[in-house]
């Protein structure tokens, strides 16, 4: 899926929400699915898509050059999203290629 196609699919999801054909939860799922599809097809020889997990749960999906970069990127994102700024240490994260 290219960028334009992804944007069109997100736009369609938002339009369905605005028209009352989908609720917020369904819209979020649809947009997340579009983004995951785009991310997995975004891979190049230099960059891959990884799922980074901290214990049980879904984890984060990031695009990185290697598992180490994926781990560091996910730790940075988790720290920024954490209210107290104390996210997981990169060494505590598990990396899985998608």
C-alpha positions as CSV (number, residue, x, y, z in Angstrom):
1,X,0.0,0.0,0.0
2,X,1.5,3.3,-1.0
3,X,1.1,6.6,1.0
4,X,-1.7,7.9,-1.2
5,X,-3.7,4.7,-0.9
6,X,-3.2,4.7,2.9
7,X,-4.4,8.3,3.2
8,X,-7.4,7.5,1.1
9,X,-8.3,4.5,3.3
10,X,-7.9,6.7,6.5
11,X,-10.1,9.3,4.9
12,X,-12.7,6.7,4.1
13,X,-12.7,5.6,7.7
14,X,-13.1,9.2,9.0
15,X,-15.9,9.8,6.5
16,X,-17.7,6.7,7.7
17,X,-17.4,8.0,11.3
18,X,-18.6,11.4,10.3
19,X,-21.6,9.9,8.5
20,X,-22.5,7.8,11.5
21,X,-21.7,4.5,9.7
22,X,-19.0,3.6,12.2
23,X,-18.4,4.3,15.9
24,X,-15.1,5.6,17.3
25,X,-13.8,2.2,18.3
26,X,-14.4,0.8,14.8
27,X,-12.8,3.9,13.2
28,X,-9.7,3.5,15.4
29,X,-9.4,-0.2,14.5
30,X,-9.7,0.6,10.8
31,X,-7.1,3.4,10.9
32,X,-4.7,1.2,12.9
33,X,-5.1,-1.6,10.4
34,X,-4.4,0.8,7.5
35,X,-1.3,2.1,9.3
36,X,0.0,-1.4,10.1
37,X,-0.5,-2.5,6.5
38,X,1.3,0.6,5.3
39,X,4.2,0.1,7.8
40,X,4.7,-3.6,6.9
41,X,4.8,-2.7,3.2
42,X,7.1,0.3,3.9
43,X,10.1,-2.0,4.4
44,X,13.2,-1.5,2.3
45,X,16.5,-3.4,2.3
46,X,17.8,-0.8,4.8
47,X,14.7,-0.7,7.1
48,X,12.4,-3.3,8.5
49,X,9.2,-3.3,10.6
50,X,9.5,-4.7,14.1
51,X,7.1,-5.3,17.0
52,X,8.7,-4.3,20.3
53,X,7.0,-5.7,23.4
54,X,7.4,-4.9,27.1
55,X,5.8,-7.9,28.9
56,X,2.3,-9.0,28.0
57,X,0.5,-6.8,25.6
58,X,0.5,-5.7,22.0
59,X,3.6,-3.6,22.1
60,X,4.7,-1.0,19.6
61,X,5.4,-1.3,15.9
62,X,8.4,0.6,14.7
63,X,10.5,0.9,11.5
64,X,14.2,0.6,12.1
65,X,17.4,-0.6,10.5
66,X,17.9,-3.5,13.0
67,X,16.5,-4.9,16.3
68,X,18.8,-2.7,18.4
69,X,17.6,0.5,16.8
70,X,14.0,-0.8,17.0
71,X,14.4,-1.4,20.8
72,X,15.9,2.0,21.4
73,X,13.2,3.8,19.3
74,X,10.4,2.0,21.1
75,X,12.0,2.8,24.5
76,X,12.2,6.5,23.6
77,X,8.6,6.5,22.4
78,X,7.4,4.7,25.5
79,X,9.2,7.2,27.8
80,X,7.8,10.2,25.9
81,X,4.2,8.7,26.3
82,X,4.6,7.8,30.0
83,X,3.2,10.5,32.3
84,X,6.2,10.3,34.7
85,X,8.7,10.0,31.9
86,X,10.0,6.7,33.2
87,X,9.6,4.3,30.3
88,X,11.1,0.8,30.0
89,X,14.9,0.3,29.6
90,X,15.7,-0.8,26.1
91,X,17.2,-4.0,27.5
92,X,13.8,-4.9,29.0
93,X,12.1,-4.9,25.6
94,X,11.6,-7.9,23.3
95,X,11.9,-7.3,19.5
96,X,10.1,-9.5,16.9
97,X,10.3,-8.9,13.2
98,X,6.8,-8.5,11.6
